[in-house]
């Protein structure tokens, strides 16, 4: 292994020591674990970050992902979920994305 050195605030060190003690790990092992998780998360796609939510609804409609009637209200739900689950501020790619989702939903329902 390679050795690195970094300075951390005293308060962070107290929290690190407490968590290492609680998990019965060395501080180094806990820092390695946290750094590994952080670096893996920064490479994740949006799907990777919400994958644990897929399939959690029991007894729901079997065609929910393909039936256009379930798209009503989707834009608001998507915005809320993205704000809650994604790291950093949520910035839509285009200012009219909600309208575009609504129009796409209406086209699917009509056709």
PyMOL commands that set and color helices and strands:
alter all, ss='L'
color gray80, all
select helices_A, chain A and resi 10-23+27-42+46-53+68-71+74-85+97-110
alter helices_A, ss='H'
color red, helices_A
deselect
rebuild
show_as cartoon
